Amino acid sequence: MASSKEYLDYVLEQLSASEDITYRKMMGEYILYYRRKIIGGIYDNRFLLKPVKSAVRLMPEARMEKPYDGAKDMLLVEELENKEFLANLLNEMYDELPELKKK
């Protein structure tokens, strides 16, 4: 099932306290970037993040889910109403995220 543009717009609004959030549509889903690093994405109308140490520490109760068959587990973000928490989460994650590979 592909993700809806409406759900993407909702997540982007919740992340609006963070600057430089971008996305790219891929096969009906959306890859999310924070300051040009991949943080996760929207898969089947679920907001999933890379399970870096800081994200796991800040969301100890978060479920791990696969974005699609054969993929690595990611953290399911269910607490979307707290924009301050989400901004802090992305800031904490940033240094642990890999740089994008040059093409």
N, C-alpha and C positions, 0 to 999 in steps of 0.2 A: 504494500500500500504506500503510495507516495504521500509526502507531507504537504499540507496545505500552505498556501501563501499567507493565509490569515494567522496560522499558528506561528509561522516565521515572524510576521509583523509583531505579534504579541511578545515573543521572546526578545526581539530587537528593542521593543519599547521597554521591557524590563531591564535590559542591559544598557539603557540610554545614559546611565550615570557614568559609564566608562566611555572614554573617547576612542576613536579609531576602531570601531567594530564594523567589519565587512563580512560579506558572504559570497558564496559562489554556488550556483545550482548545479547539481550533478545527479543525473539519472533519477529525477523526481525528489531528491533529497537536497539538503543544504549544508555545505561545509562552512563553519563559522571561524573567523579570524579575529584576533585581538592584536593590534599593533603589528600586523603582518605575520603573525604566528598562528598556526591552527590550534584552536582550543577544543574543538569538538564539532558537533553539528546537530542538525534536526533530522531525525530518522523516524519515520512512521509517527509523526507528531509527538516525538519525545525529544527533549533536550538532553543530549549526552555529552559528557566532557571526558577528555583524556584523564586517565587515573594517575596523575602525577602525585607525588607525596603530599604536597600542600593541599591539594583538593581532597584527598582521602582523609587527611587530618581535620580539615574544616567541615567535612561531611561524613563523619564516621558511620552514620546509619544509612547512607545511600546504598541503594541496590546496584549491583553490577549487571549490565545487560549488553547483549551484542547488538550493534546497529543493524547488522544483516548477517546472514549465514556465512560462516567462515571467518568472520571478523573477530578481532580481539575485544574483550569486555571493556566497557566504558561505564562511567558513573552516571546514573540517572539523576538529573536535577529535578526535584519535585518542589522545592521551596523557591518559587518564582516570584512571589509577592514582595520580597524584601530586596529592593534595588541596592541598598547600601551593602548588604551581605554579598550580593552578586558582584558588585564593583570590587569589593575587598578580595573576593575569591579569585577573580581574574588577575588582580594585581599580585596576589601571592603566587599564582601559578606561572606567571609570565617568565621568570628566570629559568624555570624548569622545562619550559617548552623548547623543542628543537627549532633552530632556524630553518626557514624554507630553503630547499635545495635550489641552486641556480640551474636554469635550463640551458 
